[in-house]
Amino acid sequence: MTMTLDGKKALVLEAMTALFQRRDPQAVERLYAPDYIQHNPGIPQGRDALAALVATLPPTVFYEPGLIVAEGDFVAIHGRIHGWAPKPQIVVDIFRIADGLLAEHWDVLQDEAATEGSASGLAMFSSDEGERQRTREPETPIDAIDYDRMMKANLLTVFNERDEGRRLEAVRTLYREDAVLHEPHASVRGHAAINDAVGRLLATLPADVAFVAEGPAVGHNGVGRLKWRSGPDPDAAVTGTDVAQFEGGRILSLHVFLDPQGV
């Protein structure tokens, strides 16, 4: 099977998002070769072991893709994964592709360090990666928006991120520069203001509280909806719905609705 380099990059991107965003173990059989070779020392050999791993991933695991490069039969993707370890990790995954399937895998992971105080002064995973990719491609059509991926990324990498620097990078990736966040008590505009508003919210919550999606996000015509709850105690959970308006492939406005309690 002959694939273009763009096709190979698309295969890798679909695999990473299917497994580590949608947590879909059935995608392993569809995208990975039967004799798949695994070089990660923490994962058993073979396709069945990978599918079993994906089936047990908690909802807090979420992968953010970054730059992708391809040469010959090899594709490398730079990204950030949340929930795999106590801290977010930056990961480079390298795949060998054979006959249109992922045949072999290597990866290197490193805990993400905050930009502030680092020797280089630069982020390990930057929102500029996505921005550079967007400038090379046509503007995202409304019917091409992945509502589920975008809205779950917002929940996990913005509203669950307590590190101010990493949260701001996620806001810059997901939101337009002039985006507006509408909460029940206030509205704010712009990346910095949105980051500050979420930080103030998280400061009022216990450290073990996180927001979890309740099912997939749905959307059409540039507007998406995602139901969520807080955890870890489902009996004491706050529930609500995010409604996002998209423009140019990013969030233009987000309305946060809280469900009435005790009803």
C-alpha positions in Angstrom: 0.0 0.0 0.0 1.5 3.3 -1.1 0.9 6.3 1.2 2.0 9.9 0.9 3.9 11.6 3.7 0.8 13.6 4.5 -1.1 10.3 4.7 1.4 8.8 7.0 1.3 11.9 9.3 -2.5 11.7 9.3 -2.4 8.0 10.3 -0.2 8.8 13.3 -2.3 11.7 14.3 -5.5 9.6 14.2 -3.8 6.8 16.2 -2.6 9.2 19.0 -5.9 10.9 19.3 -8.0 7.8 19.0 -6.1 6.0 21.8 -5.2 8.9 24.1 -8.0 11.4 23.6 -11.0 9.2 22.8 -9.5 6.1 24.6 -10.8 3.8 21.9 -9.2 0.3 22.2 -10.9 -0.9 18.9 -8.8 1.6 17.0 -5.7 -0.5 17.7 -6.9 -3.3 15.4 -7.8 -0.8 12.7 -4.6 1.2 12.8 -1.8 -1.1 14.1 -0.1 -4.0 12.3 -0.8 -7.5 13.6 2.9 -8.0 14.4 3.2 -4.5 15.9 6.6 -4.0 17.7 6.7 -2.0 21.0 9.9 -0.4 22.3 8.4 1.3 25.4 9.8 -0.6 28.3 6.6 -0.1 30.4 4.2 -1.6 27.9 4.1 -5.3 27.0 4.8 -6.4 23.5 2.2 -6.6 20.8 -1.1 -5.1 19.6 -3.3 -6.9 22.1 -1.4 -5.5 25.1 -1.7 -2.0 23.7 -5.5 -2.4 23.3 -5.8 -3.7 26.8 -3.9 -0.7 28.1 -6.1 1.8 26.3 -9.2 0.1 27.6 -8.1 0.8 31.2 -7.0 4.4 30.8 -8.7 6.8 33.2 -10.7 9.8 31.9 -8.0 12.2 33.1 -5.6 10.9 30.4 -5.5 13.4 27.5 -3.0 13.8 24.6 -2.2 17.1 22.8 -0.6 16.7 19.4 2.1 19.1 18.3 4.6 19.2 15.4 4.7 16.2 13.1 7.5 15.3 10.7 7.8 12.4 8.3 10.5 10.9 6.2 10.3 7.6 4.3 8.5 5.1 6.4 9.0 7.0 9.7 6.8 9.6 11.4 7.7 11.5 14.6 5.1 13.5 16.6 5.8 15.9 19.4 3.1 16.3 22.0 2.0 16.6 25.6 0.1 14.0 27.7 -1.9 14.7 30.8 -2.8 12.0 33.4 -0.1 9.5 32.3 2.1 10.5 35.2 1.7 12.8 38.2 2.8 15.8 36.1 2.1 16.5 32.5 4.8 15.0 30.2 6.2 16.1 26.9 6.6 13.1 24.6 8.1 12.4 21.2 6.6 9.3 19.6 8.3 7.7 16.5 6.5 5.2 14.3 7.5 3.0 11.5 4.7 2.5 9.0 4.4 -0.6 6.8 1.5 -1.5 4.4 -0.6 1.4 5.7 -0.4 0.4 9.3 1.7 1.3 12.4 4.3 -1.4 12.6 6.8 -0.2 15.2 7.0 2.4 18.0 9.6 4.2 20.1 9.0 7.0 22.5 10.8 9.3 24.9 8.9 11.1 27.8 10.0 13.9 30.1 8.1 15.7 32.9 7.1 19.2 31.7 9.0 22.0 33.3 7.5 25.4 33.8 8.9 28.0 31.4 9.5 30.5 34.2 12.8 29.7 35.8 14.0 27.3 33.0 17.5 27.8 31.7 16.3 28.2 28.1 13.4 30.5 28.9 11.3 28.6 26.4 8.4 26.2 26.7 9.0 22.5 26.2 5.7 22.3 24.4 4.4 25.6 23.0 1.0 26.7 21.7 3.0 28.2 18.8 3.3 24.7 17.4 -0.4 24.6 16.6 -0.3 28.2 15.4 2.4 27.5 12.9 0.5 24.5 11.6 -2.7 26.6 11.2 -0.8 29.3 9.3 0.3 26.6 6.8 -3.2 25.3 6.2 -6.5 26.7 5.1 -8.8 28.0 7.8 -10.8 25.2 9.4 -14.2 24.8 7.8 -17.1 24.7 10.2 -18.0 21.2 9.3 -14.4 20.0 10.0 -14.3 21.0 13.7 -13.6 18.1 16.0 -16.0 19.3 18.8 -15.3 16.3 21.0 -11.5 16.8 20.9 -11.6 20.5 21.3 -14.1 20.7 24.2 -12.5 17.8 26.1 -9.1 19.4 25.7 -10.5 22.6 27.1 -11.9 20.8 30.1 -8.7 18.8 30.8 -5.9 21.2 29.9 -7.5 24.5 30.9 -10.1 23.8 33.7 -8.1 21.0 35.3 -4.6 22.6 35.0 -3.5 24.2 38.2 -0.1 25.4 36.8 -0.6 28.9 35.6 2.0 28.8 32.8 0.8 25.5 31.4 -2.8 26.6 31.6 -2.0 29.8 29.7 -0.3 27.9 26.9 -3.4 25.7 26.6 -5.7 28.7 26.5 -3.6 30.2 23.7 -3.8 26.9 21.8 -7.6 26.5 22.1 -9.0 30.0 22.2 -8.9 32.9 19.8 -7.1 36.0 21.0 -10.4 37.9 21.4 -12.3 35.0 23.0 -14.8 35.6 25.8 -15.4 33.3 28.8 -18.9 33.6 30.2 -19.3 32.2 33.7 -22.6 32.5 35.7 -21.2 35.4 37.8 -18.9 37.2 35.3 -17.5 37.5 31.8 -13.9 38.0 30.8 -12.1 38.6 27.4 -8.7 37.6 26.2 -6.1 34.9 27.0 -4.7 36.4 30.1 -8.1 37.2 31.6 -9.5 33.7 30.9 -6.4 32.1 32.4 -6.8 34.3 35.6 -10.5 33.5 35.9 -9.9 29.7 35.7 -7.1 30.1 38.2 -9.4 31.9 40.7 -11.9 29.1 40.3 -9.4 26.3 40.9 -8.0 28.1 43.9 -11.5 27.7 45.6 -11.5 23.9 45.0 -9.7 21.1 46.9 -6.6 19.8 45.2 -8.2 16.4 44.4 -11.2 17.9 42.6 -11.1 17.6 38.8 -13.6 18.0 36.0 -14.6 15.0 34.0 -16.5 14.8 30.7 -19.9 13.1 30.8 -20.0 11.5 27.4 -18.9 12.9 24.1 -19.2 16.6 23.0 -21.6 17.3 20.2 -21.8 20.2 17.8 -22.8 21.6 14.5 -22.6 24.9 12.6 -19.7 26.2 14.7 -21.3 25.6 18.2 -20.4 22.6 20.5 -21.8 21.3 23.8 -20.1 19.2 26.5 -21.7 17.9 29.7 -19.3 17.5 32.7 -19.1 16.8 36.4 -16.6 17.4 39.1 -15.0 14.6 41.0 -13.8 12.5 42.7 -16.9 12.0 44.8 -19.8 11.4 42.4 -22.4 11.9 45.1 -21.1 15.4 45.9 -20.4 16.3 42.3 -21.2 19.6 40.7 -22.6 19.1 37.2 -22.9 21.4 34.3 -22.6 22.1 30.5 -20.1 24.0 28.4 -21.4 25.6 25.2 -18.6 26.9 22.9 -18.8 28.9 19.7 -15.9 28.3 17.3 -14.4 30.5 14.7 -11.3 29.7 12.6 -11.0 26.3 14.4 -10.7 27.8 17.9 -13.0 28.8 20.6 -14.5 32.3 20.2 -16.8 32.2 23.3 -17.5 29.7 26.0 -20.6 29.7 28.2 -20.4 27.7 31.4 -23.8 26.5 32.7 -24.2 25.0 36.2 -27.0 22.6 36.9 -29.3 23.4 39.8 -28.3 21.4 42.9 -30.6 19.2 44.8 -33.2 19.1 42.0 
